[in-house]
Amino acid sequence: MSDPAFIATIISSIVTLIGTFGGILTASKLSNYRIEQLEKKVDKHNNLIEKTYGLEKDQNETRKDLDNLSSDHEKLKTQVHDIDTRVILLEKGRS
């Protein structure tokens, strides 16, 4: 049992186990850090996507409002033209 080669083997095995577990812990911490950084990037990306959808919705509503205003403008132009025509006819009738 007290053979120097046996003791060296035991010590070598213990040091190897300590080194292996130390490497595993270090790699695990590094992986967790990288995952956290990626999650932050994904959150920023998702936030940007949500904002983009909101802007697209606002843009569509604005286009609808603009179309309605354009239609109202055309109706008013027609009404003004009709009123101008009536005024001209009334002025001619008074002369």
N, CA, C and O atoms as CSV, one atom per row, in Angstrom:
chain,resi,resn,atom,element,x,y,z
A,1,MET,N,N,0.801,-1.206,0.000
A,1,MET,CA,C,0.000,0.000,0.000
A,1,MET,C,C,0.839,1.262,0.000
A,1,MET,O,O,0.414,2.282,-0.542
A,2,SER,N,N,1.973,1.218,0.572
A,2,SER,CA,C,2.782,2.420,0.671
A,2,SER,C,C,3.764,2.546,-0.475
A,2,SER,O,O,4.777,3.239,-0.383
A,3,ASP,N,N,3.449,1.880,-1.524
A,3,ASP,CA,C,4.321,1.944,-2.695
A,3,ASP,C,C,4.278,3.370,-3.252
A,3,ASP,O,O,3.191,3.917,-3.434
A,4,PRO,N,N,5.451,3.994,-3.532
A,4,PRO,CA,C,5.480,5.363,-4.035
A,4,PRO,C,C,4.705,5.530,-5.357
A,4,PRO,O,O,4.120,6.590,-5.578
A,5,ALA,N,N,4.684,4.551,-6.208
A,5,ALA,CA,C,3.962,4.656,-7.478
A,5,ALA,C,C,2.461,4.708,-7.223
A,5,ALA,O,O,1.745,5.439,-7.907
A,6,PHE,N,N,1.981,3.946,-6.256
A,6,PHE,CA,C,0.556,3.953,-5.908
A,6,PHE,C,C,0.151,5.309,-5.350
A,6,PHE,O,O,-0.899,5.843,-5.707
A,7,ILE,N,N,0.988,5.869,-4.469
A,7,ILE,CA,C,0.714,7.187,-3.874
A,7,ILE,C,C,0.744,8.256,-4.967
A,7,ILE,O,O,-0.101,9.151,-4.980
A,8,ALA,N,N,1.689,8.170,-5.862
A,8,ALA,CA,C,1.779,9.127,-6.969
A,8,ALA,C,C,0.541,9.031,-7.853
A,8,ALA,O,O,0.029,10.044,-8.329
A,9,THR,N,N,0.061,7.800,-8.071
A,9,THR,CA,C,-1.144,7.606,-8.882
A,9,THR,C,C,-2.359,8.226,-8.208
A,9,THR,O,O,-3.174,8.870,-8.868
A,10,ILE,N,N,-2.486,8.038,-6.904
A,10,ILE,CA,C,-3.621,8.610,-6.156
A,10,ILE,C,C,-3.552,10.127,-6.210
A,10,ILE,O,O,-4.558,10.780,-6.489
A,11,ILE,N,N,-2.385,10.696,-5.949
A,11,ILE,CA,C,-2.229,12.159,-5.967
A,11,ILE,C,C,-2.513,12.686,-7.370
A,11,ILE,O,O,-3.193,13.700,-7.531
A,12,SER,N,N,-2.002,12.009,-8.367
A,12,SER,CA,C,-2.229,12.426,-9.756
A,12,SER,C,C,-3.715,12.384,-10.097
A,12,SER,O,O,-4.224,13.289,-10.759
A,13,SER,N,N,-4.410,11.346,-9.654
A,13,SER,CA,C,-5.848,11.232,-9.915
A,13,SER,C,C,-6.621,12.349,-9.225
A,13,SER,O,O,-7.544,12.912,-9.814
A,14,ILE,N,N,-6.262,12.677,-7.993
A,14,ILE,CA,C,-6.938,13.745,-7.250
A,14,ILE,C,C,-6.718,15.087,-7.946
A,14,ILE,O,O,-7.657,15.863,-8.118
A,15,VAL,N,N,-5.478,15.354,-8.342
A,15,VAL,CA,C,-5.175,16.619,-9.030
A,15,VAL,C,C,-5.912,16.689,-10.362
A,15,VAL,O,O,-6.412,17.747,-10.745
A,16,THR,N,N,-5.978,15.573,-11.058
A,16,THR,CA,C,-6.701,15.530,-12.340
A,16,THR,C,C,-8.189,15.819,-12.135
A,16,THR,O,O,-8.784,16.582,-12.897
A,17,LEU,N,N,-8.790,15.214,-11.109
A,17,LEU,CA,C,-10.204,15.466,-10.807
A,17,LEU,C,C,-10.448,16.931,-10.455
A,17,LEU,O,O,-11.415,17.536,-10.918
A,18,ILE,N,N,-9.560,17.498,-9.629
A,18,ILE,CA,C,-9.706,18.913,-9.256
A,18,ILE,C,C,-9.605,19.797,-10.498
A,18,ILE,O,O,-10.401,20.719,-10.671
A,19,GLY,N,N,-8.635,19.520,-11.356
A,19,GLY,CA,C,-8.475,20.301,-12.591
A,19,GLY,C,C,-9.663,20.155,-13.514
A,19,GLY,O,O,-10.110,21.133,-14.113
A,20,THR,N,N,-10.176,18.953,-13.635
A,20,THR,CA,C,-11.331,18.707,-14.503
A,20,THR,C,C,-12.562,19.457,-14.002
A,20,THR,O,O,-13.238,20.136,-14.774
A,21,PHE,N,N,-12.852,19.330,-12.696
A,21,PHE,CA,C,-14.010,20.035,-12.153
A,21,PHE,C,C,-13.829,21.544,-12.228
A,21,PHE,O,O,-14.792,22.271,-12.474
A,22,GLY,N,N,-12.604,22.024,-12.018
A,22,GLY,CA,C,-12.339,23.458,-12.150
A,22,GLY,C,C,-12.596,23.935,-13.572
A,22,GLY,O,O,-13.175,25.003,-13.775
A,23,GLY,N,N,-12.169,23.150,-14.557
A,23,GLY,CA,C,-12.413,23.491,-15.962
A,23,GLY,C,C,-13.882,23.473,-16.309
A,23,GLY,O,O,-14.367,24.336,-17.040
A,24,ILE,N,N,-14.588,22.493,-15.786
A,24,ILE,CA,C,-16.027,22.399,-16.041
A,24,ILE,C,C,-16.753,23.607,-15.447
A,24,ILE,O,O,-17.628,24.185,-16.092
A,25,LEU,N,N,-16.393,23.985,-14.227
A,25,LEU,CA,C,-17.033,25.146,-13.588
A,25,LEU,C,C,-16.744,26.432,-14.362
A,25,LEU,O,O,-17.635,27.256,-14.569
A,26,THR,N,N,-15.497,26.592,-14.783
A,26,THR,CA,C,-15.125,27.792,-15.541
A,26,THR,C,C,-15.886,27.849,-16.867
A,26,THR,O,O,-16.417,28.896,-17.237
A,27,ALA,N,N,-15.936,26.728,-17.575
A,27,ALA,CA,C,-16.660,26.680,-18.849
A,27,ALA,C,C,-18.146,26.948,-18.638
A,27,ALA,O,O,-18.783,27.622,-19.448
A,28,SER,N,N,-18.689,26.423,-17.559
A,28,SER,CA,C,-20.104,26.635,-17.259
A,28,SER,C,C,-20.388,28.112,-16.989
A,28,SER,O,O,-21.383,28.653,-17.472
A,29,LYS,N,N,-19.521,28.759,-16.224
A,29,LYS,CA,C,-19.713,30.191,-15.942
A,29,LYS,C,C,-19.625,31.008,-17.220
A,29,LYS,O,O,-20.420,31.923,-17.434
A,30,LEU,N,N,-18.659,30.679,-18.071
A,30,LEU,CA,C,-18.498,31.402,-19.334
A,30,LEU,C,C,-19.717,31.190,-20.229
A,30,LEU,O,O,-20.203,32.134,-20.852
A,31,SER,N,N,-20.206,29.962,-20.293
A,31,SER,CA,C,-21.399,29.680,-21.110
A,31,SER,C,C,-22.605,30.444,-20.583
A,31,SER,O,O,-23.371,31.009,-21.364
A,32,ASN,N,N,-22.779,30.468,-19.275
A,32,ASN,CA,C,-23.906,31.207,-18.689
A,32,ASN,C,C,-23.804,32.696,-18.990
A,32,ASN,O,O,-24.814,33.339,-19.277
A,33,TYR,N,N,-22.596,33.251,-18.928
A,33,TYR,CA,C,-22.400,34.670,-19.240
A,33,TYR,C,C,-22.779,34.946,-20.694
A,33,TYR,O,O,-23.482,35.911,-20.994
A,34,ARG,N,N,-22.301,34.085,-21.587
A,34,ARG,CA,C,-22.610,34.278,-23.013
A,34,ARG,C,C,-24.111,34.162,-23.274
A,34,ARG,O,O,-24.672,34.923,-24.064
A,35,ILE,N,N,-24.749,33.216,-22.614
A,35,ILE,CA,C,-26.201,33.064,-22.782
A,35,ILE,C,C,-26.930,34.321,-22.295
A,35,ILE,O,O,-27.873,34.776,-22.942
A,36,GLU,N,N,-26.504,34.876,-21.172
A,36,GLU,CA,C,-27.119,36.110,-20.662
A,36,GLU,C,C,-26.957,37.244,-21.663
A,36,GLU,O,O,-27.893,38.009,-21.893
A,37,GLN,N,N,-25.765,37.357,-22.263
A,37,GLN,CA,C,-25.541,38.416,-23.245
A,37,GLN,C,C,-26.426,38.219,-24.465
A,37,GLN,O,O,-26.977,39.185,-24.995
A,38,LEU,N,N,-26.567,36.983,-24.914
A,38,LEU,CA,C,-27.445,36.713,-26.056
A,38,LEU,C,C,-28.907,37.009,-25.728
A,38,LEU,O,O,-29.646,37.513,-26.574
A,39,GLU,N,N,-29.321,36.696,-24.504
A,39,GLU,CA,C,-30.699,36.990,-24.096
A,39,GLU,C,C,-30.955,38.492,-24.120
A,39,GLU,O,O,-32.033,38.935,-24.516
A,40,LYS,N,N,-29.966,39.274,-23.696
A,40,LYS,CA,C,-30.120,40.733,-23.741
A,40,LYS,C,C,-30.282,41.206,-25.177
A,40,LYS,O,O,-31.119,42.063,-25.462
A,41,LYS,N,N,-29.478,40.645,-26.087
A,41,LYS,CA,C,-29.582,41.032,-27.493
A,41,LYS,C,C,-30.940,40.641,-28.072
A,41,LYS,O,O,-31.539,41.399,-28.836
A,42,VAL,N,N,-31.416,39.466,-27.708
A,42,VAL,CA,C,-32.722,39.012,-28.194
A,42,VAL,C,C,-33.831,39.922,-27.664
A,42,VAL,O,O,-34.766,40.256,-28.392
A,43,ASP,N,N,-33.725,40.321,-26.399
A,43,ASP,CA,C,-34.723,41.237,-25.831
A,43,ASP,C,C,-34.732,42.562,-26.582
A,43,ASP,O,O,-35.798,43.103,-26.879
A,44,LYS,N,N,-33.545,43.087,-26.889
A,44,LYS,CA,C,-33.476,44.338,-27.653
A,44,LYS,C,C,-34.105,44.150,-29.032
A,44,LYS,O,O,-34.847,45.009,-29.508
A,45,HIS,N,N,-33.803,43.022,-29.663
A,45,HIS,CA,C,-34.351,42.748,-30.994
A,45,HIS,C,C,-35.871,42.648,-30.937
A,45,HIS,O,O,-36.572,43.230,-31.764
A,46,ASN,N,N,-36.373,41.904,-29.953
A,46,ASN,CA,C,-37.825,41.758,-29.822
A,46,ASN,C,C,-38.495,43.097,-29.566
A,46,ASN,O,O,-39.578,43.359,-30.088
A,47,ASN,N,N,-37.860,43.946,-28.766
A,47,ASN,CA,C,-38.396,45.272,-28.492
A,47,ASN,C,C,-38.454,46.088,-29.784
A,47,ASN,O,O,-39.424,46.802,-30.039
A,48,LEU,N,N,-37.412,45.970,-30.584
A,48,LEU,CA,C,-37.381,46.680,-31.864
A,48,LEU,C,C,-38.492,46.184,-32.784
A,48,LEU,O,O,-39.139,46.976,-33.469
A,49,ILE,N,N,-38.708,44.883,-32.797
A,49,ILE,CA,C,-39.775,44.319,-33.635
A,49,ILE,C,C,-41.139,44.841,-33.183
A,49,ILE,O,O,-41.973,45.208,-34.010
A,50,GLU,N,N,-41.360,44.872,-31.873
A,50,GLU,CA,C,-42.639,45.381,-31.352
A,50,GLU,C,C,-42.830,46.842,-31.740
A,50,GLU,O,O,-43.925,47.248,-32.129
A,51,LYS,N,N,-41.763,47.631,-31.632
A,51,LYS,CA,C,-41.866,49.041,-32.016
A,51,LYS,C,C,-42.164,49.174,-33.506
A,51,LYS,O,O,-42.947,50.032,-33.916
A,52,THR,N,N,-41.537,48.321,-34.314
A,52,THR,CA,C,-41.759,48.368,-35.762
A,52,THR,C,C,-43.213,48.048,-36.096
A,52,THR,O,O,-43.821,48.719,-36.930
A,53,TYR,N,N,-43.775,47.020,-35.445
A,53,TYR,CA,C,-45.187,46.707,-35.673
A,53,TYR,C,C,-46.076,47.874,-35.267
A,53,TYR,O,O,-47.056,48.179,-35.947
A,54,GLY,N,N,-45.733,48.526,-34.159
A,54,GLY,CA,C,-46.510,49.682,-33.718
A,54,GLY,C,C,-46.447,50.813,-34.732
A,54,GLY,O,O,-47.456,51.457,-35.022
A,55,LEU,N,N,-45.247,51.052,-35.272
A,55,LEU,CA,C,-45.092,52.106,-36.280
A,55,LEU,C,C,-45.861,51.771,-37.551
A,55,LEU,O,O,-46.472,52.649,-38.161
A,56,GLU,N,N,-45.833,50.505,-37.951
A,56,GLU,CA,C,-46.573,50.108,-39.148
A,56,GLU,C,C,-48.073,50.298,-38.937
A,56,GLU,O,O,-48.783,50.729,-39.846
A,57,LYS,N,N,-48.545,49.978,-37.749
A,57,LYS,CA,C,-49.970,50.165,-37.447
A,57,LYS,C,C,-50.322,51.652,-37.501
A,57,LYS,O,O,-51.335,52.033,-38.088
A,58,ASP,N,N,-49.481,52.493,-36.885
A,58,ASP,CA,C,-49.708,53.935,-36.917
A,58,ASP,C,C,-49.680,54.457,-38.346
A,58,ASP,O,O,-50.480,55.316,-38.715
A,59,GLN,N,N,-48.754,53.936,-39.150
A,59,GLN,CA,C,-48.648,54.378,-40.534
A,59,GLN,C,C,-49.916,54.013,-41.312
A,59,GLN,O,O,-50.411,54.816,-42.103
A,60,ASN,N,N,-50.434,52.817,-41.091
A,60,ASN,CA,C,-51.668,52.414,-41.780
A,60,ASN,C,C,-52.842,53.295,-41.373
A,60,ASN,O,O,-53.654,53.678,-42.215
A,61,GLU,N,N,-52.933,53.617,-40.089
A,61,GLU,CA,C,-54.004,54.497,-39.620
A,61,GLU,C,C,-53.861,55.889,-40.229
A,61,GLU,O,O,-54.851,56.514,-40.611
A,62,THR,N,N,-52.631,56.363,-40.314
A,62,THR,CA,C,-52.387,57.679,-40.902
A,62,THR,C,C,-52.766,57.686,-42.378
A,62,THR,O,O,-53.332,58.660,-42.874
A,63,ARG,N,N,-52.451,56.589,-43.085
A,63,ARG,CA,C,-52.828,56.505,-44.504
A,63,ARG,C,C,-54.344,56.526,-44.663
A,63,ARG,O,O,-54.866,57.185,-45.563
A,64,LYS,N,N,-55.050,55.808,-43.792
A,64,LYS,CA,C,-56.511,55.815,-43.853
A,64,LYS,C,C,-57.054,57.223,-43.592
A,64,LYS,O,O,-57.960,57.688,-44.283
A,65,ASP,N,N,-56.486,57.891,-42.586
A,65,ASP,CA,C,-56.913,59.263,-42.289
A,65,ASP,C,C,-56.652,60.176,-43.481
A,65,ASP,O,O,-57.491,61.011,-43.822
A,66,LEU,N,N,-55.501,60.021,-44.108
A,66,LEU,CA,C,-55.154,60.840,-45.265
A,66,LEU,C,C,-56.104,60.566,-46.429
A,66,LEU,O,O,-56.528,61.493,-47.119
A,67,ASP,N,N,-56.433,59.303,-46.642
A,67,ASP,CA,C,-57.396,58.970,-47.702
A,67,ASP,C,C,-58.754,59.610,-47.418
A,67,ASP,O,O,-59.394,60.147,-48.321
A,68,ASN,N,N,-59.188,59.550,-46.159
A,68,ASN,CA,C,-60.465,60.169,-45.792
A,68,ASN,C,C,-60.417,61.679,-46.003
A,68,ASN,O,O,-61.366,62.271,-46.516
A,69,LEU,N,N,-59.311,62.297,-45.607
A,69,LEU,CA,C,-59.179,63.744,-45.799
A,69,LEU,C,C,-59.158,64.103,-47.280
A,69,LEU,O,O,-59.737,65.108,-47.693
A,70,SER,N,N,-58.492,63.281,-48.069
A,70,SER,CA,C,-58.439,63.533,-49.509
A,70,SER,C,C,-59.833,63.441,-50.115
A,70,SER,O,O,-60.216,64.259,-50.952
A,71,SER,N,N,-60.576,62.445,-49.684
A,71,SER,CA,C,-61.950,62.286,-50.177
A,71,SER,C,C,-62.811,63.477,-49.749
A,71,SER,O,O,-63.580,64.012,-50.546
A,72,ASP,N,N,-62.675,63.885,-48.487
A,72,ASP,CA,C,-63.425,65.046,-47.992
A,72,ASP,C,C,-63.031,66.300,-48.760
A,72,ASP,O,O,-63.878,67.143,-49.058
A,73,HIS,N,N,-61.737,66.423,-49.082
A,73,HIS,CA,C,-61.258,67.594,-49.816
A,73,HIS,C,C,-61.891,67.642,-51.207
A,73,HIS,O,O,-62.312,68.703,-51.668
A,74,GLU,N,N,-61.953,66.502,-51.861
A,74,GLU,CA,C,-62.565,66.456,-53.193
A,74,GLU,C,C,-64.048,66.828,-53.124
A,74,GLU,O,O,-64.549,67.546,-53.990
A,75,LYS,N,N,-64.741,66.351,-52.111
A,75,LYS,CA,C,-66.161,66.694,-51.948
A,75,LYS,C,C,-66.321,68.197,-51.733
A,75,LYS,O,O,-67.208,68.822,-52.313
A,76,LEU,N,N,-65.454,68.773,-50.893
A,76,LEU,CA,C,-65.537,70.212,-50.631
A,76,LEU,C,C,-65.227,71.023,-51.889
A,76,LEU,O,O,-65.861,72.047,-52.143
A,77,LYS,N,N,-64.253,70.566,-52.673
A,77,LYS,CA,C,-63.946,71.265,-53.924
A,77,LYS,C,C,-65.164,71.273,-54.845
A,77,LYS,O,O,-65.462,72.281,-55.486
A,78,THR,N,N,-65.857,70.149,-54.903
A,78,THR,CA,C,-67.055,70.058,-55.738
A,78,THR,C,C,-68.136,71.000,-55.216
A,78,THR,O,O,-68.793,71.691,-55.996
A,79,GLN,N,N,-68.318,71.026,-53.904
A,79,GLN,CA,C,-69.323,71.908,-53.305
A,79,GLN,C,C,-68.978,73.374,-53.557
A,79,GLN,O,O,-69.853,74.173,-53.892
A,80,VAL,N,N,-67.702,73.725,-53.395
A,80,VAL,CA,C,-67.288,75.115,-53.633
A,80,VAL,C,C,-67.504,75.476,-55.099
A,80,VAL,O,O,-67.970,76.572,-55.409
A,81,HIS,N,N,-67.170,74.565,-55.989
A,81,HIS,CA,C,-67.386,74.820,-57.412
A,81,HIS,C,C,-68.871,75.036,-57.705
A,81,HIS,O,O,-69.239,75.926,-58.472
A,82,ASP,N,N,-69.720,74.209,-57.085
A,82,ASP,CA,C,-71.166,74.366,-57.278
A,82,ASP,C,C,-71.641,75.710,-56.743
A,82,ASP,O,O,-72.462,76.371,-57.379
A,83,ILE,N,N,-71.142,76.118,-55.595
A,83,ILE,CA,C,-71.534,77.410,-55.011
A,83,ILE,C,C,-71.057,78.548,-55.899
A,83,ILE,O,O,-71.790,79.509,-56.133
A,84,ASP,N,N,-69.807,78.439,-56.402
A,84,ASP,CA,C,-69.295,79.477,-57.305
A,84,ASP,C,C,-70.176,79.593,-58.546
A,84,ASP,O,O,-70.479,80.692,-59.012
A,85,THR,N,N,-70.580,78.437,-59.069
A,85,THR,CA,C,-71.434,78.448,-60.258
A,85,THR,C,C,-72.768,79.132,-59.956
A,85,THR,O,O,-73.263,79.913,-60.769
A,86,ARG,N,N,-73.351,78.840,-58.790
A,86,ARG,CA,C,-74.614,79.466,-58.402
A,86,ARG,C,C,-74.456,80.976,-58.229
A,86,ARG,O,O,-75.315,81.753,-58.645
A,87,VAL,N,N,-73.349,81.377,-57.613
A,87,VAL,CA,C,-73.114,82.815,-57.409
A,87,VAL,C,C,-72.992,83.514,-58.744
A,87,VAL,O,O,-73.548,84.593,-58.948
A,88,ILE,N,N,-72.258,82.888,-59.656
A,88,ILE,CA,C,-72.108,83.497,-60.992
A,88,ILE,C,C,-73.471,83.618,-61.679
A,88,ILE,O,O,-73.773,84.641,-62.294
A,89,LEU,N,N,-74.292,82.568,-61.571
A,89,LEU,CA,C,-75.621,82.612,-62.186
A,89,LEU,C,C,-76.491,83.676,-61.529
A,89,LEU,O,O,-77.235,84.375,-62.217
A,90,LEU,N,N,-76.407,83.807,-60.201
A,90,LEU,CA,C,-77.189,84.842,-59.516
A,90,LEU,C,C,-76.733,86.230,-59.913
A,90,LEU,O,O,-77.555,87.124,-60.113
A,91,GLU,N,N,-75.430,86.415,-60.028
A,91,GLU,CA,C,-74.921,87.735,-60.431
A,91,GLU,C,C,-75.344,88.081,-61.845
A,91,GLU,O,O,-75.638,89.240,-62.137
A,92,LYS,N,N,-75.380,87.090,-62.727
A,92,LYS,CA,C,-75.818,87.315,-64.093
A,92,LYS,C,C,-77.315,87.630,-64.106
A,92,LYS,O,O,-77.771,88.450,-64.904
A,93,GLY,N,N,-78.074,86.983,-63.227
A,93,GLY,CA,C,-79.511,87.200,-63.183
A,93,GLY,C,C,-79.840,88.601,-62.659
A,93,GLY,O,O,-80.874,89.160,-63.027
A,94,ARG,N,N,-78.999,89.171,-61.820
A,94,ARG,CA,C,-79.232,90.518,-61.297
A,94,ARG,C,C,-78.879,91.602,-62.319
A,94,ARG,O,O,-79.372,92.728,-62.249
A,95,SER,N,N,-78.033,91.242,-63.247
A,95,SER,CA,C,-77.600,92.267,-64.194
A,95,SER,C,C,-78.598,92.572,-65.249
A,95,SER,O,O,-78.350,93.419,-66.106
